């Protein structure tokens, strides 16, 4: 089945972009995926990792799994996004939520290559501070229609 991709940044889903993506996915009977892109370096996540490294020194012989603690941070992000989406889930749309770190061009390129069913990408321009150069680069590398919501 076809999928519409809504790229997001900042954990608060842009209502205008979300509304557009939902309407479009219903109209063309496509699934909706939301990709939360976390910039590198992510200060909150970096601080967590630094703290975990300090803790690891003290707890090296214990059964603490640092990777599990890092996964909890990702799960926290997903919960925040799911709270934002409660309104649209009442319409019957249940989007898949993905979270990845990196710059928008690399993350979108890799994501679209991995998920071959994506037919269109929607991005809110203000979330990513997009300029003409980045937009031109995005259009070339992702190879699918790109809709920029202002």
C-alpha positions in Angstrom: 0.0 0.0 0.0 1.1 3.6 -0.6 2.3 5.7 2.2 2.5 9.5 2.8 5.4 10.6 4.8 5.2 13.7 7.1 8.6 14.8 8.3 8.6 16.7 11.6 11.1 18.3 14.0 10.5 19.6 17.5 8.1 17.0 18.9 5.1 19.3 18.3 3.4 18.2 15.0 2.5 21.2 12.9 -1.3 21.3 12.8 -1.4 22.6 9.2 1.0 20.0 7.9 -0.7 17.2 9.9 -4.2 18.2 8.6 -2.9 18.3 5.0 -1.2 14.9 5.3 -4.3 13.3 6.9 -6.6 14.7 4.2 -4.3 13.6 1.5 -3.8 10.1 2.9 -7.6 9.7 3.2 -8.2 11.0 -0.3 -5.7 8.7 -2.0 -6.3 5.8 0.5 -2.7 5.7 1.7 -1.1 5.0 5.0 0.5 7.9 7.0 3.9 7.8 8.5 5.4 10.5 10.7 9.1 10.8 10.9 10.5 12.8 13.8 13.9 14.1 12.9 16.2 14.9 15.8 19.0 17.2 14.9 22.6 16.2 15.5 23.7 16.8 18.2 20.6 16.6 20.2 21.4 18.4 23.4 19.0 16.5 25.7 20.0 13.2 24.3 23.7 14.1 24.4 23.4 15.1 28.1 21.6 11.9 28.8 24.4 9.9 27.1 27.1 11.9 29.0 25.3 11.2 32.3 24.9 7.5 31.3 28.6 7.3 30.6 29.4 8.7 34.1 27.0 6.2 35.6 28.5 3.4 33.6 31.8 4.0 35.3 30.3 3.5 38.7 28.0 0.6 37.8 30.2 -1.4 35.4 29.8 -4.6 37.4 26.1 -4.2 37.8 23.4 -5.5 35.5 22.4 -2.0 34.2 21.8 -1.9 30.5 22.7 1.5 29.2 21.1 0.8 25.8 17.8 0.2 27.6 18.1 3.6 29.3 18.7 5.2 25.9 15.7 3.4 24.4 13.6 4.9 27.2 14.4 8.3 25.8 13.2 7.3 22.4 10.0 5.9 23.9 9.5 9.2 25.7 9.7 11.0 22.3 7.1 8.6 20.8 4.7 9.2 23.7 4.9 12.9 23.2 4.2 12.6 19.5 1.3 10.1 20.2 -0.3 12.7 22.6 -0.1 15.2 19.7 -1.9 12.8 17.4 -4.9 11.9 19.6 -7.1 14.2 17.6 -6.5 12.6 14.3 -6.7 9.0 15.5 -10.4 9.6 16.1 -10.7 10.0 12.4 -9.5 6.4 11.9 -6.0 7.4 10.8 -3.4 5.6 12.9 0.0 6.8 11.6 3.3 4.9 12.1 5.8 6.9 14.1 9.5 6.8 13.5 12.3 8.7 15.2 15.7 9.2 13.6 18.7 11.4 14.3 20.6 13.4 11.7 20.3 16.1 9.2 17.1 16.3 7.1 18.6 15.5 3.8 20.4 12.3 4.9 17.6 11.1 7.1 14.9 11.6 4.5 17.0 10.0 1.7 17.8 6.9 3.8 14.2 6.6 5.1 12.7 6.8 1.6 15.2 4.3 0.3 14.3 1.9 3.1 10.6 2.4 2.8 9.8 1.9 -0.9 6.1 2.4 -0.5 6.4 6.1 0.3 4.8 8.1 -2.6 5.1 11.6 -1.2 6.9 13.5 1.5 5.4 16.5 3.3 7.6 18.9 5.4 6.7 22.1 7.4 9.3 24.6 6.2 9.6 26.6 9.4 10.4 23.4 11.4 13.6 22.8 9.4 14.7 26.3 8.5 14.8 25.3 4.9 16.5 27.4 2.3 16.5 27.0 -1.5 19.8 25.1 -1.5 18.5 22.4 1.0 15.2 22.2 -0.8 16.9 21.6 -4.2 19.1 19.0 -2.6 16.1 17.3 -1.0 14.2 17.1 -4.3 17.1 15.5 -6.0 18.0 12.9 -3.4 14.6 11.6 -2.2 13.2 11.0 -5.7 9.6 11.4 -4.8 7.3 14.5 -4.8 8.0 16.9 -2.0 5.4 19.2 -0.5 6.6 22.1 1.6 3.9 23.5 3.9 4.5 27.1 4.9 
